[in-house]
Amino acid sequence: GRTAAVTTPVGGLVTFWDLDRQKLLHTLDLERPRGLAVTADGALLAIAYGNAPRLLFVDGDTFEPVAVEGAPREGCFSGSHLFLWREGASLLASAAS
């Protein structure tokens, strides 16, 4: 099925929706969530959030946070647009307002 992730920065909430059934699947409380990006393999969703910018990865099936070895975490993800790419073994990210 088709799933949408929606951020609400002022409300501190990320919602996950089943578009085919028009049903709320899951909510995630985060400080000022903004940019979203799906990893190239489609397995994870990256979310830029927080006043001190951070990056969180969630499993695309369970919507639960997961650790990603070598991924950047803090200090440079403050924008509403998030871009992910791989360079060698490292996962890189960029955010823009």
Phi, psi and chi 1 to 4 in degrees:
 res  aa     phi    psi   chi1   chi2   chi3   chi4
   1 GLY       -  171.6      -      -      -      -
   2 ARG   -96.5  132.8  -60.7  175.1  -54.3  143.8
   3 THR  -123.4  139.6  -57.1      -      -      -
   4 ALA  -118.2  138.7      -      -      -      -
   5 ALA  -109.4  133.3      -      -      -      -
   6 VAL  -130.0  128.8 -179.0      -      -      -
   7 THR   -98.7  146.3   60.5      -      -      -
   8 THR  -129.6   88.0  -52.1      -      -      -
   9 PRO   -56.2  -47.0  -25.5   35.0      -      -
  10 VAL   -66.3  -36.1  175.1      -      -      -
  11 GLY   -82.5  -10.5      -      -      -      -
  12 GLY    65.7   42.2      -      -      -      -
  13 LEU  -141.7  140.7 -168.8   64.8      -      -
  14 VAL  -116.4  129.0 -179.9      -      -      -
  15 THR  -115.3  146.6   54.9      -      -      -
  16 PHE  -119.8  126.9  -61.1   89.5      -      -
  17 TRP  -122.3  139.9  -63.4   86.6      -      -
  18 ASP   -86.0  110.6 -179.3  -43.5      -      -
  19 LEU   -72.3  -31.8  -64.6  177.9      -      -
  20 ASP   -70.9  -40.1  -62.5  -38.2      -      -
  21 ARG   -95.2   -5.0  -63.0 -176.6  -52.7  166.1
  22 GLN    52.0   54.2  -61.5 -178.8    2.6      -
  23 LYS  -133.6  139.3 -178.4  177.1  179.5  178.3
  24 LEU   -71.4  126.8  178.2   64.7      -      -
  25 LEU   -97.5  -39.2  -61.2  172.8      -      -
  26 HIS  -165.0  152.2 -171.8   75.0      -      -
  27 THR  -126.2  150.9   61.5      -      -      -
  28 LEU  -136.5  119.3 -175.6   62.0      -      -
  29 ASP   -82.4  121.2  -66.1  -43.4      -      -
  30 LEU  -141.4  147.6  -76.9  178.1      -      -
  31 GLU   -70.6  117.2  175.6 -169.7   35.3      -
  32 ARG    44.8   59.8  -65.6 -170.1   61.7 -134.2
  33 PRO   -68.2  141.0   28.7  -35.0      -      -
  34 ARG  -133.7  -95.1  -68.9  175.7  -58.4  -73.0
  35 GLY   -70.1  146.5      -      -      -      -
  36 LEU  -128.8  144.4  -59.4  167.5      -      -
  37 ALA  -152.6  140.8      -      -      -      -
  38 VAL   -92.9  139.6  176.2      -      -      -
  39 THR   -67.2  158.7   55.9      -      -      -
  40 ALA   -56.5  -33.7      -      -      -      -
  41 ASP   -83.9   -3.6   62.5    5.2      -      -
  42 GLY    76.4    3.5      -      -      -      -
  43 ALA   -83.2  -28.5      -      -      -      -
  44 LEU  -127.0  155.9  -58.0  175.0      -      -
  45 LEU  -118.7  128.6  177.0   69.1      -      -
  46 ALA   -97.1  138.2      -      -      -      -
  47 ILE  -128.7  123.0  -54.9  169.0      -      -
  48 ALA   -85.1  133.2      -      -      -      -
  49 TYR  -156.0  166.9   74.4  100.1      -      -
  50 GLY    94.5  154.2      -      -      -      -
  51 ASN   -70.2  -39.9  -72.7  -34.5      -      -
  52 ALA   -94.7   97.6      -      -      -      -
  53 PRO   -48.0  132.7  -22.9   32.4      -      -
  54 ARG  -135.4  167.7  -65.6 -178.7 -164.9   94.7
  55 LEU  -128.7  127.2 -172.1   61.9      -      -
  56 LEU  -120.5  138.6  175.3   73.6      -      -
  57 PHE  -108.5  136.6  -71.6   88.4      -      -
  58 VAL  -125.0  148.0  -62.9      -      -      -
  59 ASP   -66.8  133.4 -177.0  -79.3      -      -
  60 GLY   -70.1  -16.0      -      -      -      -
  61 ASP   -98.6  -40.9  -67.3  -36.6      -      -
  62 THR   -98.7  -17.7   65.9      -      -      -
  63 PHE    64.8   19.0  -47.3  113.4      -      -
  64 GLU   -94.7  144.9  -65.7  -61.9  -37.5      -
  65 PRO   -60.5  143.2  -23.7   34.3      -      -
  66 VAL  -134.3  151.0  -64.7      -      -      -
  67 ALA   -85.1  137.6      -      -      -      -
  68 VAL  -122.8  110.4  174.8      -      -      -
  69 GLU   -63.0  131.8 -172.7  173.5  -30.9      -
  70 GLY    82.5   -0.9      -      -      -      -
  71 ALA   -82.9  143.7      -      -      -      -
  72 PRO   -66.0  149.7   20.8  -27.6      -      -
  73 ARG  -124.3  -48.8  -64.9 -113.9 -176.3 -111.9
  74 GLU  -129.4  157.1  -65.8 -171.9   27.5      -
  75 GLY    97.0  -14.0      -      -      -      -
  76 CYS  -141.6   20.3   57.5      -      -      -
  77 PHE  -123.4   77.9  -53.4  101.9      -      -
  78 SER  -112.7   -0.7   61.5      -      -      -
  79 GLY   -93.5  174.1      -      -      -      -
  80 SER   -88.3  -11.9  -63.2      -      -      -
  81 HIS  -118.5  123.4  -54.1  -74.2      -      -
  82 LEU  -118.6  134.7 -173.9   61.9      -      -
  83 PHE  -126.3  134.8  -53.0   93.6      -      -
  84 LEU  -120.0  145.2  -60.5  176.1      -      -
  85 TRP  -157.3  160.6   69.3   94.3      -      -
  86 ARG  -105.8  139.1  -81.3 -144.8  176.5  -92.2
  87 GLU  -132.5  104.5 -172.7  169.1  -61.2      -
  88 GLY    65.5 -127.3      -      -      -      -
  89 ALA   -93.2   -1.1      -      -      -      -
  90 SER   -98.4  140.7  -62.4      -      -      -
  91 LEU   -95.4  122.0  179.2   65.0      -      -
  92 LEU  -110.4  154.4  -54.0  174.9      -      -
  93 ALA  -143.2  153.1      -      -      -      -
  94 SER  -141.2  143.0  174.8      -      -      -
  95 ALA  -127.9  146.5      -      -      -      -
  96 ALA  -137.0  146.4      -      -      -      -
  97 SER   -78.6      -  -63.9      -      -      -
